[in-house]
Amino acid sequence: MTITLTVKDYDELWEESQEHSTRNPTLEAFEYFCETPKKLGKGYYRKADKDALQSSQRSPPPAR
């Protein structure tokens, strides 16, 4: 069976899913996690914010 969605419908499904997702305590501050909307199946979407990751990492001290 084929499901046809508009971009607006698709975005609304993800927004609704994001509202109902639980925060995963094992994630770092720069990570993002969202459960896949039930109407689209099972799974999750996870990504790391590269800019936040780079700013959270410290450079090693300069060699003397």
Secondary structure, 3 states (H helix, E strand, C coil): CCCCCCHHHHHHHHHHHHHHCCCCCCCCCCEEEEECCHHHCCCEEEEECHHHHHHHCCCCCCCC
